[in-house]
C-alpha cells in the first residue's frame, strides 16, 4: 500500500514540475518529508524522474524526459504540452545538496 501511495505522490510531484521549472528551495518546501515511508523526492530523484541544475547561481529542478514519459503513461493529458529540452549538463544531486 505504501508503494502505491508513494507512486501516486511521485506522479503528483511530476505533474507539478511539468508546469514549470522550480527552484530547489521551492521543491523542498513543498515536497520534502521526514517520513521514511514517504520518500517521494528521494525516489523521484533516484529514478531519474527529476533533475537539478545550477542557473544564475541557484539550483533549479525540472522534470526529465523519463519523468514526462512516466507521467504520460500513468496520467495522460495532465502534463504541460511542452517537453523540456535534454540538457547533458544536468546533474542529479542528493536531496541534502546545498541549494
Residue, then its C-alpha position, 0 to 999 in steps of 0.5 A: x500500500x505504501x508503494x502505491x501511495x508513494x507512486x501516486x505522490x511521485x506522479x503528483x510531484x511530476x505533474x507539478x514540475x511539468x508546469x514549470x521549472x522550480x527552484x530547489x528551495x521551492x521543491x523542498x518546501x513543498x515536497x520534502x518529508x521526514x517520513x521514511x515511508x514517504x520518500x517521494x523526492x528521494x525516489x523521484x530523484x533516484x529514478x531519474x524522474x527529476x533533475x537539478x541544475x545550477x542557473x544564475x547561481x541557484x539550483x533549479x529542478x525540472x522534470x526529465x524526459x523519463x519523468x514526462x514519459x512516466x507521467x504520460x503513461x500513468x496520467x495522460x493529458x495532465x502534463x504541460x504540452x511542452x517537453x523540456x529540452x535534454x540538457x547533458x549538463x544536468x546533474x542529479x544531486x542528493x536531496x541534502x545538496x546545498x541549494 
